[in-house]
């Protein structure tokens, strides 16, 4: 089943970089279906990356949820000329994990992580 109307993102073949870029551009327009597909495609990598920085599963899962909330809210600011969608999402995840580690009193607000993400 093609998600994007062509073969660049076939659920049986997995996701590719172009597919993630297109999904994130659709997320930027408020497309909730695209967000669901983006989540399905990158959430294992996001959680895996966060777990390398924050090895406690409950905290890592909470950080991953915040990452996806941040992605949803800031997708219109994504610039595909600077980096890939997957790279951007993983950079956001790494920044949120670093904020957690560096600030035990981390409040979970976007302001803290946005300083690192840019």
HELIX and SHEET records of a PDB file:
HELIX    1   1 UNK A   17  UNK A   27  1                                  11    
HELIX    2   2 UNK A   32  UNK A   53  1                                  22    
HELIX    3   3 UNK A   57  UNK A   74  1                                  18    
HELIX    4   4 UNK A   75  UNK A   77  5                                   3    
HELIX    5   5 UNK A   85  UNK A  102  1                                  18    
HELIX    6   6 UNK A  110  UNK A  117  1                                   8    
END                                                                             
